[in-house]
Amino acid sequence: MTGWLLDSDPALRWQVQRDLVRAPEDVWRATRALVGAEGFGARLLGVQGADGMWAGGAFFPAGFDGKEEGQPWTATTWSLTSLREWGLDASVLEGTAGLLEAGCRWEYEGLPYWGGEVDCCINSWTLANGVWLGVDVRGIAEWFVEHQLGDGGWNCEWVEGSTRSSFHSTLNSLKGLWAYEVATGGTAETKAARARGEEYLLARRLCLRLSTQELVGEWAGRFRSPFRWGYSVLNAMDYFWAVGVKDPRMAEAVEMIRLARQPDGTWLQGGRHPGRVWFEVDVAEGEPSKWLTFYAMRVLEWWDR
């Protein structure tokens, strides 16, 4: 299985080498350095505009009118997030942060790019991308502390008055706060907020409604690659793997992941999030996905260890 996974783009291959094969550090780092020079990373870097943006927009491509199917994945925030998650060295994007500060504005009320927006998920990616590129984004980190809901999570629809947290928004918020903590050490307030957010998910066993103990939605067990904004127990367990938190309340989620394994040892693509892309980075729905197989194998190996 690892041979199949290693026959992949450098964006995935270095992670397989580091986390599954346990290759020497110089080996996986050499592969990681290729992300900006070939494959997915090089292709995405090749379509960056002279203004530092992708597709001429912050979250949506320039001229997007909302009439096409799905969310376009081509604009600046999505492109930066992909490059960061693929392991691109931030030095390759030297100057990009300054260009975005000077000329990129959110589609929402024209707010400055590195000041963040009002959407939890958008702010989580901006927080993570900002610390990756060396931007002072403390204001966004503090925003999460101020906008955490009473039940411990977050919801992008708080602007519309929602007071009940969302699995999706909470997981994405946690990822942003964790990236901030890794890069800066965080603050007592951001650490406490992250702990409360984790407890929100753990109290619901990563997949159940607290009120009825029923599955929160079919999407919890539907594994898609790339993860994008969508929640699944695999996406959640990948986060908990990153932060190194194991809890008995994760057991049901782990079994959902284990049961999705095919007889040949792979995990199937649950379906791409619809919308415009620069290029596809994973297989079509129903086909064995190297990315999902890697994430699942890494989580299970860690859990069972």
Residue frames relative to the residue before (quaternion, step in Angstrom):
aa qw qx qy qz dx dy dz
M 1.0000 0.0000 0.0000 0.0000 0.00 0.00 0.00
T 0.6604 0.5059 -0.3301 0.4460 3.59 0.92 -0.82
G 0.5918 0.5675 -0.3712 0.4358 3.59 1.10 -0.58
W 0.6404 0.5126 -0.3077 0.4821 3.57 1.03 -0.82
L 0.6784 0.4868 -0.2915 0.4666 3.58 0.94 -0.86
L 0.6559 0.5178 -0.3151 0.4498 3.59 1.04 -0.70
D 0.6263 0.4961 -0.3347 0.4996 3.58 1.22 -0.42
S 0.4725 0.6663 -0.4085 0.4074 3.55 0.63 1.18
D 0.7061 -0.4229 0.3511 0.4464 3.52 -1.36 0.03
P 0.6208 -0.5617 0.3853 0.3881 3.62 -1.08 0.61
A 0.5769 0.6074 -0.3729 0.3990 3.60 1.12 -0.63
L 0.7216 0.3551 -0.2180 0.5529 3.57 1.13 -0.64
R 0.6431 0.5891 -0.3379 0.3539 3.57 0.86 -0.97
W 0.6649 0.5028 -0.3356 0.4387 3.62 0.88 -0.81
Q 0.6481 0.5174 -0.3251 0.4544 3.58 1.06 -0.66
V 0.6083 0.5284 -0.3404 0.4846 3.57 1.11 -0.70
Q 0.6499 0.5225 -0.3124 0.4550 3.57 0.94 -0.89
R 0.7129 0.4644 -0.2630 0.4548 3.58 0.88 -0.93
D 0.8237 0.3409 -0.1322 0.4334 3.56 0.70 -1.12
L 0.7566 0.3327 -0.2050 0.5243 3.60 1.12 -0.51
V 0.7385 0.3981 -0.2262 0.4949 3.57 0.86 -0.96
R 0.2363 -0.7856 0.5203 0.2372 3.57 1.20 -0.64
A 0.1455 0.8094 -0.5464 0.1585 3.55 0.96 0.95
P 0.6257 -0.5205 0.4026 0.4190 3.61 -1.18 0.43
E 0.6366 -0.5773 0.3543 0.3687 3.55 -1.09 0.73
D 0.6496 0.5235 -0.3406 0.4336 3.59 0.94 -0.78
V 0.6157 0.5505 -0.3460 0.4450 3.60 1.14 -0.59
W 0.7381 0.4048 -0.2600 0.4730 3.61 0.67 -1.04
R 0.6184 0.5325 -0.3609 0.4515 3.59 1.07 -0.56
A 0.6209 0.5305 -0.3441 0.4633 3.59 1.05 -0.66
T 0.6495 0.4914 -0.3121 0.4891 3.58 1.03 -0.75
R 0.6353 0.5341 -0.3296 0.4501 3.58 0.97 -0.84
A 0.6308 0.5507 -0.3322 0.4341 3.59 1.03 -0.73
L 0.6131 0.5672 -0.3434 0.4295 3.59 1.22 -0.40
V 0.4715 0.7108 -0.4338 0.2902 3.60 1.21 -0.39
G 0.7335 0.4148 -0.2456 0.4791 3.59 0.95 -0.76
A 0.6997 0.4998 -0.2556 0.4419 3.56 1.25 -0.29
E 0.8119 0.0679 -0.0195 0.5795 3.59 1.14 -0.49
G 0.7804 0.3719 -0.2430 0.4401 3.54 -1.28 0.20
F 0.8529 -0.1515 0.1101 0.4873 3.51 -1.25 -0.60
G 0.6758 0.5214 -0.3028 0.4240 3.56 0.82 -1.00
A 0.6756 0.4859 -0.2937 0.4703 3.56 0.87 -0.95
R 0.6426 0.5264 -0.3286 0.4495 3.59 0.97 -0.78
L 0.6876 0.4727 -0.2917 0.4676 3.56 0.92 -0.86
L 0.6204 0.5252 -0.3383 0.4742 3.59 1.04 -0.70
G 0.6487 0.5647 -0.3071 0.4075 3.55 1.07 -0.75
V 0.7269 0.3914 -0.2491 0.5063 3.59 1.19 -0.32
Q 0.3958 0.6903 -0.4999 0.3421 3.58 1.22 0.38
G 0.4297 -0.7192 0.4895 0.2419 3.57 -0.95 0.88
A 0.6463 -0.5219 0.3928 0.3944 3.55 -1.27 0.35
D 0.6509 0.5096 -0.3056 0.4726 3.59 1.23 -0.43
G 0.5951 -0.5944 0.3435 0.4178 3.57 1.32 0.14
M 0.6420 0.5399 -0.3161 0.4431 3.56 1.23 -0.31
W 0.3175 -0.6678 0.6234 0.2540 3.48 -1.42 0.12
A 0.8551 0.0561 -0.0801 0.5091 3.56 -0.96 0.94
G 0.5992 -0.6476 0.3353 0.3305 3.56 1.18 0.55
G 0.7495 0.3677 -0.2187 0.5051 3.60 1.21 0.27
A 0.5918 -0.5906 0.4259 0.3459 3.56 -1.26 0.40
F 0.8163 0.0677 -0.0034 0.5736 3.57 0.66 -1.12
F 0.7532 0.2193 -0.1340 0.6055 3.56 1.21 -0.58
P 0.5410 -0.6102 0.4526 0.3607 3.60 -1.08 0.57
A 0.6261 -0.5378 0.4007 0.3978 3.56 -1.14 0.57
G 0.8115 0.2630 -0.2059 0.4796 3.55 -0.96 0.87
F 0.4219 0.7061 -0.4768 0.3100 3.60 1.22 0.02
D 0.1478 -0.8267 0.5407 0.0486 3.56 -0.73 1.08
G 0.5478 -0.6580 0.3757 0.3546 3.58 1.27 0.12
K 0.5687 0.6401 -0.3694 0.3612 3.58 1.23 0.01
E 0.6197 0.5447 -0.3599 0.4356 3.59 1.15 -0.39
E 0.6135 -0.5682 0.3980 0.3772 3.56 -1.20 0.44
G 0.8486 0.1990 -0.1387 0.4702 3.53 -0.98 0.85
Q 0.5844 -0.5479 0.4816 0.3554 3.49 -1.44 -0.02
P 0.3826 -0.7006 0.5328 0.2809 3.64 -0.73 0.87
W 0.2484 -0.7876 0.5538 0.1063 3.56 -1.01 0.87
T 0.5079 0.7095 -0.3658 0.3238 3.58 1.26 0.31
A 0.5916 0.6240 -0.3671 0.3548 3.61 1.15 -0.46
T 0.8005 -0.3916 0.2063 0.4042 3.52 -1.39 0.19
T 0.6864 0.4989 -0.3095 0.4291 3.59 0.74 -0.99
W 0.6793 0.4810 -0.2951 0.4691 3.57 0.90 -0.89
S 0.6608 0.5118 -0.3161 0.4489 3.59 0.97 -0.79
L 0.6449 0.5007 -0.3222 0.4791 3.59 0.95 -0.82
T 0.6507 0.5264 -0.3214 0.4429 3.57 0.91 -0.89
S 0.6452 0.5134 -0.3242 0.4637 3.59 0.94 -0.82
L 0.6764 0.4977 -0.3024 0.4510 3.58 0.81 -0.96
R 0.6489 0.5053 -0.3180 0.4716 3.58 0.99 -0.80
E 0.6952 0.4717 -0.2861 0.4607 3.58 0.85 -0.92
W 0.6432 0.5127 -0.3231 0.4680 3.59 1.14 -0.51
G 0.5623 -0.6474 0.3674 0.3601 3.58 1.25 -0.17
L 0.3038 0.7585 -0.5247 0.2389 3.60 1.17 0.38
D 0.4476 -0.6558 0.5335 0.2915 3.57 -1.04 0.78
A 0.5151 -0.6863 0.4216 0.2932 3.56 -0.77 1.06
S 0.5777 0.6114 -0.3807 0.3842 3.59 1.12 -0.56
V 0.5582 0.6035 -0.3872 0.4175 3.58 1.19 -0.49
L 0.7330 0.3897 -0.2121 0.5156 3.59 1.14 -0.63
E 0.1903 0.8061 -0.5368 0.1605 3.58 1.13 0.57
G 0.7776 0.2988 -0.2531 0.4920 3.55 -0.84 1.03
T 0.5512 0.6371 -0.3933 0.3683 3.59 1.17 -0.48
A 0.6451 0.5362 -0.3369 0.4276 3.59 0.87 -0.89
G 0.6704 0.5017 -0.2954 0.4600 3.57 0.96 -0.85
L 0.6334 0.5244 -0.3266 0.4659 3.56 1.03 -0.78
L 0.6684 0.4881 -0.3039 0.4719 3.58 0.96 -0.83
E 0.6248 0.5315 -0.3422 0.4583 3.57 1.02 -0.72
A 0.7057 0.4784 -0.2623 0.4521 3.55 1.00 -0.84
G 0.8723 0.1783 -0.0287 0.4543 3.54 0.82 -0.91
C 0.6522 0.5212 -0.3231 0.4456 3.60 1.20 -0.18
R 0.0248 -0.7935 0.6076 -0.0248 3.56 -0.88 0.99
W 0.5288 -0.6245 0.4725 0.3274 3.53 -1.14 0.69
E 0.5581 -0.5984 0.4611 0.3434 3.53 -1.14 0.63
Y 0.6375 0.4950 -0.3140 0.4999 3.56 1.22 -0.51
E 0.8624 -0.1684 0.0552 0.4742 3.56 -0.47 1.29
G 0.5510 -0.6655 0.3829 0.3270 3.59 1.16 0.48
L 0.2598 0.7975 -0.5086 0.1946 3.58 1.14 0.56
P 0.5810 -0.5894 0.4235 0.3683 3.65 -1.09 0.65
Y 0.6081 -0.6275 0.3477 0.3399 3.55 -0.90 0.97
W 0.7791 0.3652 -0.2100 0.4643 3.60 0.63 -1.05
G 0.5504 0.5849 -0.4114 0.4309 3.58 1.25 0.14
G 0.4854 -0.6734 0.4280 0.3575 3.55 1.26 -0.25
E 0.4304 -0.6870 0.5465 0.2099 3.48 -1.44 0.14
V 0.6026 -0.5472 0.4017 0.4197 3.64 -1.06 -0.62
D 0.5894 0.5742 -0.3451 0.4514 3.56 1.32 -0.17
C 0.4960 -0.6876 0.4427 0.2921 3.60 -0.75 1.05
C 0.6892 0.4858 -0.2948 0.4496 3.56 0.83 -0.96
I 0.6352 0.5156 -0.3278 0.4724 3.59 0.95 -0.84
N 0.6764 0.4924 -0.2962 0.4607 3.57 0.92 -0.88
S 0.6183 0.5471 -0.3579 0.4363 3.59 1.05 -0.66
W 0.6789 0.4675 -0.2977 0.4816 3.59 0.92 -0.84
T 0.6415 0.5199 -0.3261 0.4604 3.58 1.03 -0.75
L 0.6239 0.5312 -0.3306 0.4683 3.58 1.05 -0.76
A 0.6959 0.4678 -0.2773 0.4690 3.58 0.83 -0.98
N 0.6762 0.4824 -0.2974 0.4708 3.58 0.93 -0.85
G 0.6285 0.5568 -0.3305 0.4309 3.56 1.07 -0.74
V 0.6980 0.4421 -0.2906 0.4825 3.61 0.78 -0.94
W 0.5849 0.5692 -0.3625 0.4501 3.60 1.13 -0.59
L 0.7560 0.3635 -0.1934 0.5089 3.59 0.95 -0.88
G 0.5810 -0.6434 0.3559 0.3490 3.58 1.23 0.24
V 0.4316 0.6959 -0.4601 0.3431 3.58 1.21 0.46
D 0.4369 -0.6567 0.5407 0.2926 3.56 -1.13 0.64
V 0.0851 0.8127 -0.5653 0.1129 3.57 -0.24 1.29
R 0.1651 0.8148 -0.5346 0.1518 3.56 1.08 0.73
G 0.6117 0.5786 -0.3550 0.4063 3.56 1.03 -0.72
I 0.6532 0.4935 -0.3197 0.4772 3.59 1.04 -0.73
A 0.6192 0.5352 -0.3479 0.4574 3.60 1.01 -0.78
E 0.6711 0.4868 -0.2947 0.4752 3.56 0.95 -0.85
W 0.5683 0.5965 -0.3704 0.4290 3.58 1.15 -0.64
F 0.6542 0.5172 -0.3205 0.4493 3.60 0.96 -0.82
V 0.6191 0.5279 -0.3443 0.4685 3.58 1.02 -0.71
E 0.7040 0.4837 -0.2598 0.4505 3.55 0.93 -0.96
H 0.7688 0.3750 -0.1832 0.4846 3.59 1.08 -0.67
Q 0.3799 0.6983 -0.5113 0.3267 3.59 1.20 0.37
L 0.4002 -0.7418 0.4907 0.2207 3.57 -0.86 0.96
G 0.7187 -0.4936 0.3002 0.3870 3.54 -1.29 0.38
D 0.6887 0.4687 -0.2893 0.4715 3.61 1.12 -0.60
G 0.6553 -0.5648 0.2914 0.4082 3.59 1.28 0.13
G 0.7144 0.4256 -0.2629 0.4893 3.57 1.21 -0.28
W 0.4393 -0.6502 0.5391 0.3061 3.52 -1.27 -0.53
N 0.0715 -0.7734 0.6270 0.0597 3.55 -1.28 0.37
C 0.4583 -0.6999 0.4798 0.2644 3.56 -0.77 1.06
E 0.6744 0.4923 -0.2948 0.4646 3.59 1.18 -0.42
W 0.2914 0.7559 -0.5313 0.2478 3.58 1.17 0.45
V 0.5843 0.5936 -0.3693 0.4121 3.57 1.14 -0.64
E 0.6979 0.4315 -0.2555 0.5113 3.57 1.15 -0.66
G 0.6721 -0.5368 0.2836 0.4239 3.57 1.27 0.22
S 0.4165 0.7163 -0.4759 0.2949 3.59 1.22 0.06
T 0.1353 -0.7886 0.5966 0.0621 3.57 -1.00 0.87
R 0.6153 0.5065 -0.3428 0.4974 3.57 1.31 0.11
S 0.4419 -0.7336 0.4541 0.2455 3.56 -0.76 1.04
S 0.3501 -0.7114 0.5804 0.1858 3.52 -1.35 0.46
F 0.5397 -0.6020 0.4802 0.3402 3.58 -1.05 0.76
H 0.6632 0.5217 -0.3056 0.4410 3.57 0.86 -1.00
S 0.7151 0.4597 -0.2630 0.4563 3.56 0.69 -1.13
T 0.6510 0.5311 -0.3218 0.4365 3.57 0.97 -0.83
L 0.6660 0.4924 -0.3151 0.4635 3.59 0.86 -0.88
N 0.6698 0.4910 -0.3139 0.4601 3.59 0.87 -0.86
S 0.6288 0.5282 -0.3335 0.4630 3.59 1.03 -0.76
L 0.6394 0.5295 -0.3191 0.4571 3.57 0.98 -0.84
K 0.6427 0.5279 -0.3290 0.4471 3.57 0.96 -0.81
G 0.6589 0.5055 -0.3101 0.4629 3.56 0.97 -0.84
L 0.6673 0.4988 -0.2986 0.4656 3.57 0.92 -0.88
W 0.6360 0.5184 -0.3330 0.4646 3.58 1.04 -0.72
A 0.6353 0.5186 -0.3317 0.4662 3.61 0.94 -0.81
Y 0.6427 0.5175 -0.3130 0.4702 3.57 1.02 -0.82
E 0.6683 0.5076 -0.2969 0.4555 3.57 0.96 -0.87
V 0.6381 0.5224 -0.3262 0.4621 3.58 0.98 -0.83
A 0.7238 0.4644 -0.2454 0.4475 3.57 0.90 -0.94
T 0.8288 0.2478 -0.0812 0.4951 3.59 0.93 -0.88
G 0.5234 -0.6027 0.4342 0.4176 3.57 1.19 -0.44
G 0.3568 -0.7610 0.4724 0.2654 3.55 1.27 -0.36
T 0.3865 -0.6656 0.5683 0.2909 3.53 -1.35 -0.25
A 0.6794 -0.4615 0.3524 0.4486 3.55 -1.24 0.20
E 0.6637 0.5213 -0.2987 0.4457 3.55 1.03 -0.82
T 0.6862 0.4612 -0.3012 0.4751 3.62 0.88 -0.86
K 0.6258 0.5268 -0.3438 0.4611 3.60 1.05 -0.66
A 0.6574 0.5011 -0.3108 0.4692 3.57 0.97 -0.83
A 0.6328 0.5242 -0.3282 0.4659 3.58 1.02 -0.77
R 0.6559 0.5048 -0.3158 0.4639 3.57 0.95 -0.84
A 0.6402 0.5190 -0.3294 0.4608 3.60 0.97 -0.80
R 0.6529 0.4993 -0.3157 0.4741 3.60 0.98 -0.79
G 0.6464 0.5196 -0.3196 0.4583 3.57 1.02 -0.76
E 0.6281 0.5187 -0.3309 0.4763 3.57 1.03 -0.75
E 0.6544 0.5148 -0.3139 0.4564 3.57 0.96 -0.85
Y 0.5668 0.5804 -0.3854 0.4397 3.60 1.09 -0.63
L 0.7121 0.4386 -0.2570 0.4842 3.60 0.86 -0.94
L 0.6722 0.5096 -0.3082 0.4398 3.58 0.91 -0.87
A 0.6202 0.5443 -0.3434 0.4485 3.59 1.01 -0.73
R 0.7160 0.3920 -0.2195 0.5343 3.56 1.23 -0.54
R 0.4564 -0.7265 0.4088 0.3110 3.56 1.33 0.41
L 0.6045 -0.6102 0.2968 0.4173 3.56 1.25 0.70
C 0.8294 0.2195 -0.0916 0.5055 3.62 1.14 -0.15
L 0.6990 0.4840 -0.2665 0.4539 3.63 1.20 -0.11
R 0.4927 -0.5944 0.5354 0.3426 3.53 -1.27 0.43
L 0.4877 -0.6798 0.4614 0.2953 3.57 -0.86 0.92
S 0.6800 0.5266 -0.2906 0.4193 3.57 1.01 -0.83
T 0.8210 0.2396 -0.0898 0.5104 3.59 0.92 -0.91
Q 0.3336 -0.7505 0.4905 0.2915 3.59 1.26 -0.39
E 0.4617 0.6388 -0.4684 0.3992 3.57 1.17 0.62
L 0.6542 -0.4990 0.3833 0.4197 3.56 -1.26 0.43
V 0.4904 -0.7073 0.4284 0.2752 3.56 -0.76 1.04
G 0.7571 -0.2376 0.1706 0.5841 3.59 1.17 -0.58
E 0.6276 -0.5575 0.3729 0.3954 3.57 -1.13 0.55
W 0.5801 0.6164 -0.3610 0.3914 3.57 1.18 -0.59
A 0.5505 0.6237 -0.4040 0.3805 3.60 1.15 -0.44
G 0.7730 0.3082 -0.1674 0.5287 3.56 1.09 -0.68
R 0.5581 0.5729 -0.3977 0.4496 3.56 1.26 0.33
F 0.1686 -0.8279 0.5324 0.0519 3.55 -0.39 1.25
R 0.0362 -0.8052 0.5908 -0.0354 3.55 -0.65 1.20
S 0.0836 -0.7714 0.6282 0.0573 3.53 -1.16 0.63
P 0.4584 -0.2440 -0.8401 0.1569 1.52 -1.62 1.97
F 0.6386 -0.5428 0.3831 0.3883 3.56 -1.24 0.47
R 0.1242 -0.8048 0.5599 0.1529 3.60 1.02 -0.84
W 0.7770 -0.2915 0.2374 0.5048 3.60 -0.82 -1.03
G 0.5949 0.6742 -0.3275 0.2901 3.56 1.21 -0.54
Y 0.4163 -0.6991 0.5342 0.2294 3.52 -1.08 0.82
S 0.1695 0.7117 -0.6799 0.0495 3.49 -1.31 0.60
V 0.6194 -0.5386 0.3871 0.4201 3.58 -1.16 0.33
L 0.6053 0.5398 -0.3655 0.4568 3.61 1.12 -0.52
N 0.6350 0.5148 -0.3186 0.4799 3.57 0.99 -0.84
A 0.6668 0.4991 -0.2992 0.4655 3.59 0.94 -0.89
M 0.6802 0.4774 -0.2988 0.4690 3.59 0.88 -0.87
D 0.5858 0.5526 -0.3732 0.4606 3.59 1.13 -0.54
Y 0.6241 0.5153 -0.3297 0.4860 3.59 1.08 -0.72
F 0.7007 0.4655 -0.2896 0.4565 3.59 0.77 -0.96
W 0.5621 0.5513 -0.3859 0.4808 3.59 1.18 -0.47
A 0.6681 0.5217 -0.3059 0.4335 3.59 0.87 -0.95
V 0.7458 0.3868 -0.2274 0.4924 3.59 0.91 -0.86
G 0.4483 -0.7337 0.4199 0.2906 3.58 1.28 -0.14
V 0.4804 0.6610 -0.4406 0.3719 3.58 1.11 0.64
K 0.0440 -0.7670 0.6401 0.0045 3.56 -0.79 1.09
D 0.0251 0.7889 -0.6105 0.0658 3.55 -0.96 0.89
P 0.5556 -0.6315 0.4169 0.3446 3.63 -0.90 0.83
R 0.6188 0.5731 -0.3425 0.4139 3.58 1.14 -0.56
M 0.5739 0.5795 -0.3784 0.4378 3.58 1.28 -0.02
A 0.4387 0.7604 -0.4261 0.2187 3.58 1.23 -0.38
E 0.6610 0.5033 -0.3215 0.4542 3.62 0.89 -0.85
A 0.6465 0.5173 -0.3179 0.4619 3.56 0.97 -0.84
V 0.6384 0.5251 -0.3242 0.4600 3.57 0.99 -0.82
E 0.6674 0.4930 -0.3103 0.4640 3.57 0.94 -0.81
M 0.5908 0.5484 -0.3703 0.4616 3.60 1.08 -0.59
I 0.6492 0.4999 -0.3103 0.4819 3.56 1.01 -0.80
R 0.6664 0.5161 -0.3038 0.4442 3.56 0.90 -0.95
L 0.6866 0.4986 -0.2860 0.4452 3.58 0.94 -0.88
A 0.6293 0.5430 -0.3348 0.4439 3.59 1.20 -0.41
R 0.4937 0.6609 -0.4308 0.3660 3.57 1.26 -0.15
Q 0.3888 -0.7339 0.5185 0.2033 3.55 -0.91 0.98
P 0.6824 -0.4949 0.3312 0.4240 3.64 -1.17 0.36
D 0.6975 0.4510 -0.2803 0.4811 3.59 1.10 -0.60
G 0.6161 -0.5993 0.3314 0.3891 3.58 1.27 0.19
T 0.6074 0.5622 -0.3548 0.4348 3.60 1.24 0.06
W 0.3061 -0.6828 0.6160 0.2463 3.53 -1.39 0.08
L 0.3919 -0.7556 0.4880 0.1932 3.54 -0.94 0.95
Q 0.5561 -0.5849 0.4819 0.3412 3.52 -1.23 0.62
G 0.3110 -0.7814 0.5170 0.1593 3.57 -0.72 1.08
G 0.7058 -0.4157 0.2547 0.5140 3.58 1.27 -0.09
R 0.4157 -0.7028 0.5182 0.2545 3.55 -0.92 0.87
H 0.4899 -0.5957 0.5318 0.3498 3.56 -1.15 0.56
P 0.4310 -0.7323 0.4523 0.2709 3.62 -0.61 1.03
G 0.4907 0.6534 -0.4903 0.3030 3.54 -1.14 0.65
R 0.6711 -0.5204 0.3759 0.3708 3.51 -1.32 0.46
V 0.0230 -0.7867 0.6169 -0.0030 3.60 -0.99 0.86
W 0.5607 -0.5589 0.4704 0.3898 3.56 -1.26 0.29
F 0.7408 -0.1908 0.1625 0.6233 3.56 1.06 -0.89
E 0.5267 -0.6320 0.4616 0.3318 3.57 -1.18 0.49
V 0.1968 -0.7934 0.5672 0.1003 3.56 -1.05 0.78
D 0.7671 0.2029 -0.1608 0.5870 3.58 1.27 0.08
V 0.6828 -0.5284 0.3491 0.3643 3.52 -1.35 0.29
A 0.6196 -0.5365 0.4274 0.3816 3.54 -1.35 0.17
E 0.7103 -0.4603 0.3281 0.4194 3.55 -1.30 0.37
G 0.8010 0.2956 -0.2387 0.4627 3.54 -1.03 0.89
E 0.6394 0.5121 -0.3323 0.4675 3.59 1.25 -0.19
P 0.5883 -0.5723 0.4173 0.3902 3.61 -1.13 0.51
S 0.2098 -0.7998 0.5576 0.0737 3.55 -0.73 1.13
K 0.3994 -0.7132 0.5226 0.2422 3.57 -0.77 1.01
W 0.6403 0.5303 -0.3331 0.4448 3.58 0.98 -0.79
L 0.7011 0.4601 -0.2777 0.4687 3.59 0.79 -0.99
T 0.6229 0.5343 -0.3353 0.4627 3.56 1.05 -0.75
F 0.6416 0.5183 -0.3156 0.4691 3.57 1.00 -0.81
Y 0.6716 0.4949 -0.3101 0.4559 3.59 0.79 -0.99
A 0.6853 0.4923 -0.2887 0.4524 3.57 0.88 -0.95
M 0.6538 0.5042 -0.3173 0.4665 3.59 0.92 -0.85
R 0.6523 0.5186 -0.3206 0.4504 3.58 0.95 -0.86
V 0.6639 0.5004 -0.3035 0.4655 3.58 0.92 -0.90
L 0.6974 0.4762 -0.2886 0.4512 3.59 0.81 -0.96
E 0.6269 0.5293 -0.3408 0.4590 3.59 1.00 -0.77
W 0.6574 0.5044 -0.2908 0.4783 3.56 1.02 -0.87
W 0.6738 0.5069 -0.2943 0.4499 3.58 0.87 -0.97
D 0.7339 0.4445 -0.2338 0.4574 3.57 0.89 -0.95
R 0.5417 0.6558 -0.3963 0.3455 3.56 1.22 -0.40
